[in-house]
Amino acid sequence: EPKEQFKLGLVISAGMDKTIQCHEIMEQDPKFVLIGHENNVCCLDVSSKDLTIVSGSWDNSVIVWKCWEKFAHLKGHSGPVWAVCIFESQDSSEEMMIISASADKTIKIWKGNQCIQTIQAHDDCVRGISKIDDSRFVSCSNDSSCKIWNFQSGTVLMKLSGEHSSF
């Protein structure tokens, strides 16, 4: 999304080279290259408020990037982090919260540098998470299920299951 600083917007990408590249639209060379992960970077989310970037990697960690610098390195998963999602409060005085999902079958909820909740979420790798609204998110897994969660309590509101894994 275009911001005053980047009139045409940015494209933020990551991959097997362990970096995150931030390109201005229509520019060949990256404006910023973020270095900090020790393995493939496989997921990103970006704050719409302040361009905070959150990345997850095969190195089992999540990194929070602010002002194009490493701000926090969140460790605690025992498998690759396949998905990250930023939850921002409407109240600007509250810290953003981050949800991470991993091959270790868990979902972690982070506030600041601290994991405040670990959810034993699925019977197989958790592949994706997406915010529904300020109180709910959905996860999907190799166990062929999707679950809708209450963000505050970490409880399942609904489970949708397939007959077999389509992974």
KEKE-3310 file (N, C-alpha, C; in steps of 0.2 Angstrom, whole numbers, plus 5000, padded with zeros to 4 digits):
npx = (5004:5003:5012:5017:5031:5034:5029:5023:5022:5027:5035:5037:5047:5053:5064:5073:5086:5087:5085:5075:5068:5065:5057:5054:5040:5042:5056:5071:5082:5083:5077:5078:5087:5084:5092:5094:5088:5092:5089:5078:5066:5050:5037:5028:5021:5014:5013:4999:4999:5012:5022:5029:5037:5034:5042:5043:5053:5062:5071:5065:5061:5054:5055:5054:5053:5057:5057:5066:5075:5081:5070:5065:5068:5060:5059:5055:5047:5048:5050:5049:5043:5028:5018:5014:5005:4999:4991:4984:4979:4965:4967:4980:4989:4992:5002:5006:5001:5007:5004:5010:5013:5017:5027:5028:5016:5010:5002:5008:5006:5011:5017:5025:5041:5038:5031:5015:5006:5004:4997:4992:4988:4985:4984:4995:5007:5005:5000:4995:4988:4976:4969:4953:4944:4945:4944:4945:4953:4959:4966:4975:4979:4990:4984:4972:4962:4953:4953:4943:4947:4946:4954:4958:4956:4961:4954:4945:4933:4926:4928:4933:4933:4941:4940:4952:4970:4975:4987)
npy = (4994:5011:5023:5039:5040:5031:5032:5025:5013:4997:4982:4967:4954:4937:4923:4908:4913:4917:4931:4946:4956:4972:4981:4996:5000:4998:4999:4992:4987:4982:4992:4990:4977:4965:4956:4942:4929:4912:4902:4897:4910:4909:4915:4930:4945:4961:4976:4987:4999:5004:4999:4989:4973:4956:4940:4923:4908:4893:4891:4890:4901:4918:4934:4951:4966:4983:4999:4995:4987:4974:4970:4962:4945:4931:4916:4899:4889:4872:4868:4872:4888:4891:4901:4918:4931:4947:4955:4969:4981:4993:5002:5013:5013:5000:4986:4978:4961:4945:4931:4915:4900:4883:4869:4861:4858:4867:4883:4899:4913:4929:4943:4958:4953:4941:4925:4922:4912:4895:4885:4869:4865:4857:4841:4839:4847:4865:4875:4887:4903:4915:4931:4934:4944:4956:4948:4935:4921:4910:4894:4882:4865:4852:4841:4840:4849:4864:4877:4888:4901:4908:4923:4929:4920:4908:4897:4884:4889:4883:4869:4863:4849:4839:4823:4817:4821:4833:4837)
npz = (5000:4996:5004:5011:5011:5002:4987:4977:4983:4991:4987:4996:4999:5002:5004:4999:5001:5013:5016:5017:5005:5001:4989:4980:4971:4953:4954:4951:4960:4977:4990:5003:5012:5023:5035:5045:5048:5049:5040:5026:5023:5025:5027:5029:5037:5036:5045:5044:5049:5053:5044:5051:5050:5050:5051:5047:5048:5042:5052:5064:5070:5073:5067:5071:5063:5063:5057:5047:5053:5064:5077:5087:5091:5091:5099:5101:5095:5090:5077:5059:5056:5048:5046:5050:5058:5061:5074:5077:5089:5090:5099:5101:5111:5115:5114:5098:5094:5090:5080:5078:5068:5066:5060:5071:5076:5084:5089:5093:5103:5104:5114:5113:5117:5122:5123:5126:5126:5121:5110:5108:5093:5081:5073:5065:5055:5056:5044:5039:5045:5047:5050:5055:5062:5075:5086:5082:5073:5060:5057:5047:5043:5039:5044:5038:5042:5046:5058:5068:5079:5095:5098:5110:5121:5116:5112:5103:5091:5081:5071:5055:5045:5033:5024:5021:5021:5010:5006)
capx = (5000:5007:5013:5020:5038:5035:5023:5020:5021:5033:5034:5041:5047:5058:5064:5078:5092:5087:5084:5069:5069:5059:5057:5049:5037:5045:5063:5075:5086:5079:5078:5081:5088:5084:5096:5094:5086:5098:5087:5073:5061:5044:5031:5028:5015:5016:5008:4997:5000:5019:5027:5032:5037:5035:5044:5044:5058:5064:5076:5061:5060:5050:5058:5050:5057:5054:5062:5071:5080:5078:5068:5064:5069:5055:5061:5051:5045:5053:5049:5049:5037:5025:5014:5014:5000:5000:4985:4985:4973:4963:4970:4987:4994:4993:5007:5004:5002:5009:5002:5014:5011:5023:5027:5028:5009:5007:5001:5010:5003:5017:5016:5032:5046:5036:5026:5010:5001:5006:4991:4993:4983:4983:4988:5000:5010:5000:5002:4993:4984:4973:4965:4946:4943:4949:4944:4945:4958:4958:4972:4974:4984:4991:4979:4966:4957:4954:4950:4942:4950:4945:4961:4959:4956:4965:4950:4942:4926:4923:4933:4931:4938:4941:4941:4959:4974:4976:4994)
capy = (5000:5017:5028:5046:5039:5026:5035:5019:5007:4993:4975:4964:4947:4933:4916:4903:4916:4919:4938:4949:4961:4977:4985:5001:4998:5000:5000:4985:4986:4983:4998:4988:4970:4963:4950:4940:4922:4907:4897:4900:4914:4906:4918:4937:4949:4968:4980:4992:5006:5007:4995:4983:4967:4950:4935:4916:4904:4886:4891:4889:4908:4923:4940:4957:4971:4989:5004:4991:4984:4968:4973:4956:4938:4927:4909:4895:4884:4867:4866:4878:4893:4891:4906:4923:4935:4952:4957:4976:4984:4999:5007:5014:5012:4993:4982:4973:4954:4941:4924:4911:4893:4879:4862:4858:4857:4872:4890:4903:4920:4933:4950:4960:4948:4935:4920:4922:4906:4890:4881:4862:4867:4852:4834:4839:4854:4870:4878:4894:4907:4922:4935:4935:4950:4958:4943:4928:4919:4903:4890:4876:4861:4845:4836:4841:4853:4871:4878:4895:4902:4915:4926:4931:4914:4903:4891:4883:4890:4879:4864:4861:4844:4835:4816:4815:4826:4834:4840)
capz = (5000:4996:5010:5009:5010:4996:4984:4973:4987:4992:4987:5001:4997:5005:5001:5001:5002:5021:5017:5016:5001:5000:4983:4978:4964:4947:4955:4950:4966:4983:4994:5010:5013:5030:5036:5052:5048:5048:5035:5022:5026:5021:5028:5031:5037:5037:5049:5039:5053:5053:5040:5054:5046:5054:5046:5050:5045:5044:5058:5070:5074:5071:5068:5071:5060:5064:5054:5043:5058:5068:5083:5091:5088:5095:5098:5105:5091:5089:5070:5055:5056:5042:5045:5055:5058:5066:5077:5080:5093:5088:5104:5099:5117:5116:5109:5094:5096:5084:5080:5073:5067:5065:5059:5077:5077:5088:5087:5098:5103:5107:5115:5114:5116:5126:5121:5131:5125:5116:5109:5104:5089:5076:5074:5060:5054:5055:5038:5038:5049:5045:5055:5053:5064:5081:5091:5079:5067:5057:5056:5043:5044:5035:5046:5034:5046:5048:5065:5070:5086:5099:5099:5117:5125:5113:5112:5096:5091:5076:5067:5049:5043:5027:5025:5021:5019:5003:5006)
cpx = (5004:5007:5017:5027:5039:5028:5019:5019:5027:5030:5039:5041:5053:5058:5070:5085:5093:5086:5077:5071:5063:5061:5052:5046:5041:5053:5066:5078:5082:5081:5081:5082:5089:5087:5096:5092:5092:5095:5082:5068:5055:5037:5032:5021:5018:5011:5006:4998:5007:5024:5031:5031:5038:5037:5045:5049:5058:5069:5072:5059:5056:5054:5053:5055:5054:5059:5067:5076:5077:5077:5067:5065:5065:5057:5057:5048:5050:5053:5049:5042:5034:5021:5015:5008:5000:4992:4987:4978:4971:4966:4978:4992:4995:4998:5003:5005:5003:5007:5007:5012:5016:5022:5027:5021:5006:5006:5004:5007:5009:5014:5022:5036:5044:5031:5021:5005:5004:5000:4993:4987:4980:4986:4993:5002:5004:5003:5000:4988:4982:4969:4958:4944:4947:4949:4944:4951:4957:4965:4970:4980:4985:4987:4972:4960:4958:4950:4949:4943:4947:4952:4962:4960:4960:4960:4947:4935:4922:4929:4929:4936:4936:4941:4948:4964:4975:4983:4998)
cpy = (5006:5021:5034:5045:5035:5027:5029:5013:5003:4986:4972:4957:4944:4926:4912:4906:4919:4927:4940:4955:4966:4982:4990:4999:5002:5001:4993:4983:4987:4989:4996:4980:4969:4956:4948:4932:4918:4902:4901:4904:4912:4910:4925:4940:4956:4972:4986:4999:5009:5003:4991:4977:4961:4944:4928:4912:4897:4886:4891:4896:4913:4930:4946:4963:4978:4994:5000:4988:4978:4971:4968:4950:4934:4919:4905:4889:4878:4864:4873:4882:4894:4897:4911:4928:4940:4954:4964:4979:4991:5005:5007:5013:5005:4990:4978:4966:4950:4934:4920:4903:4889:4872:4858:4856:4862:4879:4894:4910:4924:4940:4953:4954:4941:4931:4920:4916:4902:4886:4875:4862:4861:4846:4833:4846:4859:4874:4885:4897:4913:4925:4936:4942:4951:4953:4935:4927:4912:4900:4884:4872:4855:4840:4836:4845:4860:4872:4886:4896:4908:4917:4927:4925:4908:4896:4891:4885:4885:4875:4862:4855:4841:4828:4814:4821:4827:4837:4836)
cpz = (5000:5002:5007:5007:5003:4992:4980:4977:4987:4990:4992:5000:5001:5002:5004:5003:5009:5022:5015:5011:5000:4994:4982:4972:4959:4948:4955:4957:4972:4987:5001:5009:5020:5031:5043:5053:5046:5042:5031:5026:5022:5023:5031:5032:5038:5040:5044:5043:5052:5049:5045:5050:5051:5049:5050:5045:5047:5049:5064:5073:5070:5072:5067:5068:5060:5061:5050:5047:5062:5075:5089:5088:5093:5093:5103:5101:5090:5081:5066:5056:5049:5041:5051:5053:5063:5068:5080:5083:5090:5093:5103:5105:5118:5111:5104:5096:5089:5085:5076:5073:5064:5063:5065:5080:5082:5085:5093:5097:5107:5108:5117:5113:5119:5123:5127:5131:5120:5116:5105:5099:5084:5077:5069:5059:5053:5049:5037:5044:5046:5050:5052:5055:5071:5086:5088:5073:5065:5056:5051:5044:5039:5038:5043:5037:5046:5054:5065:5077:5089:5100:5107:5122:5122:5112:5105:5096:5086:5072:5061:5046:5036:5029:5025:5019:5012:5001:5001)
residu = (GLU:PRO:LYS:GLU:GLN:PHE:LYS:LEU:GLY:LEU:VAL:ILE:SER:ALA:GLY:MET:ASP:LYS:THR:ILE:GLN:CYS:HIS:GLU:ILE:MET:GLU:GLN:ASP:PRO:LYS:PHE:VAL:LEU:ILE:GLY:HIS:GLU:ASN:ASN:VAL:CYS:CYS:LEU:ASP:VAL:SER:SER:LYS:ASP:LEU:THR:ILE:VAL:SER:GLY:SER:TRP:ASP:ASN:SER:VAL:ILE:VAL:TRP:LYS:CYS:TRP:GLU:LYS:PHE:ALA:HIS:LEU:LYS:GLY:HIS:SER:GLY:PRO:VAL:TRP:ALA:VAL:CYS:ILE:PHE:GLU:SER:GLN:ASP:SER:SER:GLU:GLU:MET:MET:ILE:ILE:SER:ALA:SER:ALA:ASP:LYS:THR:ILE:LYS:ILE:TRP:LYS:GLY:ASN:GLN:CYS:ILE:GLN:THR:ILE:GLN:ALA:HIS:ASP:ASP:CYS:VAL:ARG:GLY:ILE:SER:LYS:ILE:ASP:ASP:SER:ARG:PHE:VAL:SER:CYS:SER:ASN:ASP:SER:SER:CYS:LYS:ILE:TRP:ASN:PHE:GLN:SER:GLY:THR:VAL:LEU:MET:LYS:LEU:SER:GLY:GLU:HIS:SER:SER:PHE)
# end
